[in-house]
């Protein structure tokens, strides 16, 4: 698939740019401080440009932790923080699970 983010796309210079846009929090979250896209669901979505193409910053985090295999269609953070890109806080999820996590975090 042409749009798949491959481990080979993550060059040293790309990774340096990616890490420079993160901020470690005491909670363990790795918050994204780079660009964001506003979604229709009234949420910010962390984005990152690789070779002129916008990608989800969580996709890069997923690829760092999982260098082989396909990217999941959806990635959610079990911490409930949409700006978190900490690979250990991520899991593959269905859309309804992502909504469940959002609702839990807002409660």
C-alpha positions as CSV (number, residue, x, y, z in Angstrom):
1,X,0.0,0.0,0.0
2,X,1.5,3.3,-1.1
3,X,0.2,5.3,2.0
4,X,1.6,2.8,4.5
5,X,4.2,4.3,6.9
6,X,7.2,2.1,6.6
7,X,10.0,1.9,9.1
8,X,12.4,2.9,6.3
9,X,10.6,6.3,6.2
10,X,11.8,7.0,9.7
11,X,15.3,8.4,8.9
12,X,17.5,9.9,11.7
13,X,16.5,13.4,10.6
14,X,12.8,12.6,10.6
15,X,13.1,11.0,14.1
16,X,15.0,14.0,15.5
17,X,12.2,16.3,14.2
18,X,9.5,14.0,15.7
19,X,11.2,13.8,19.2
20,X,11.7,17.6,19.2
21,X,7.9,17.9,19.1
22,X,7.3,15.9,22.3
23,X,7.1,16.7,26.0
24,X,7.3,14.0,28.7
25,X,4.8,14.5,31.5
26,X,5.0,13.1,35.1
27,X,2.0,10.9,34.3
28,X,4.2,9.0,31.7
29,X,2.4,10.6,28.8
30,X,4.5,11.9,25.9
31,X,2.5,14.9,24.8
32,X,2.7,16.1,21.2
33,X,3.6,19.8,21.0
34,X,3.8,19.9,17.2
35,X,1.1,20.7,14.6
36,X,-2.5,19.5,15.1
37,X,-5.5,19.1,12.9
38,X,-8.9,19.9,14.3
39,X,-11.4,17.1,13.8
40,X,-15.1,17.4,13.4
41,X,-15.5,15.5,16.7
42,X,-14.1,18.7,18.4
43,X,-10.7,17.2,19.1
44,X,-7.2,18.0,18.2
45,X,-5.3,15.3,16.3
46,X,-1.5,15.4,16.4
47,X,0.0,15.5,12.9
48,X,3.5,15.2,11.5
49,X,4.9,15.8,8.0
50,X,7.1,13.2,6.3
51,X,8.2,13.8,2.8
52,X,5.5,16.5,2.3
53,X,2.7,14.2,3.5
54,X,0.8,14.8,6.7
55,X,0.6,11.7,9.0
56,X,-0.8,11.1,12.4
57,X,2.0,11.6,15.0
58,X,0.6,8.4,16.7
59,X,1.3,6.5,13.5
60,X,5.0,7.4,13.9
61,X,4.9,6.4,17.5
62,X,3.3,3.1,16.6
63,X,5.9,2.5,13.9
64,X,8.7,3.2,16.5
65,X,7.3,0.5,18.7
66,X,6.2,-1.9,15.9
67,X,8.7,-1.6,13.1
68,X,7.2,-4.4,11.0
69,X,3.6,-5.3,10.1
70,X,0.7,-3.1,9.1
71,X,-0.5,0.0,10.9
72,X,-3.9,-0.5,12.5
73,X,-6.8,1.4,11.0
74,X,-7.3,3.2,14.4
75,X,-4.9,3.8,17.2
76,X,-6.1,4.8,20.7
77,X,-4.3,5.8,23.9
78,X,-5.3,3.8,27.0
79,X,-4.3,6.9,29.0
80,X,-7.3,8.8,27.4
81,X,-5.0,11.7,26.4
82,X,-5.5,12.4,22.6
83,X,-2.2,14.3,22.5
84,X,-0.2,11.4,23.9
85,X,2.2,9.8,21.5
86,X,3.9,7.5,24.0
87,X,4.1,4.1,22.3
88,X,3.4,2.1,25.5
89,X,0.1,4.0,25.9
90,X,-1.2,2.9,22.4
91,X,-3.2,0.0,21.2
92,X,-5.0,-0.9,18.0
93,X,-8.7,-0.1,18.5
94,X,-12.1,0.1,16.8
95,X,-13.7,3.5,16.5
96,X,-16.2,2.8,19.2
97,X,-13.4,1.9,21.7
98,X,-11.7,5.2,20.9
99,X,-15.0,7.0,21.7
100,X,-15.3,5.0,24.9
101,X,-11.9,6.1,26.0
102,X,-12.7,9.8,25.2
103,X,-15.9,9.5,27.2
104,X,-14.1,7.9,30.1
105,X,-11.4,10.6,30.1
106,X,-14.0,13.4,30.2
107,X,-16.0,11.9,33.0
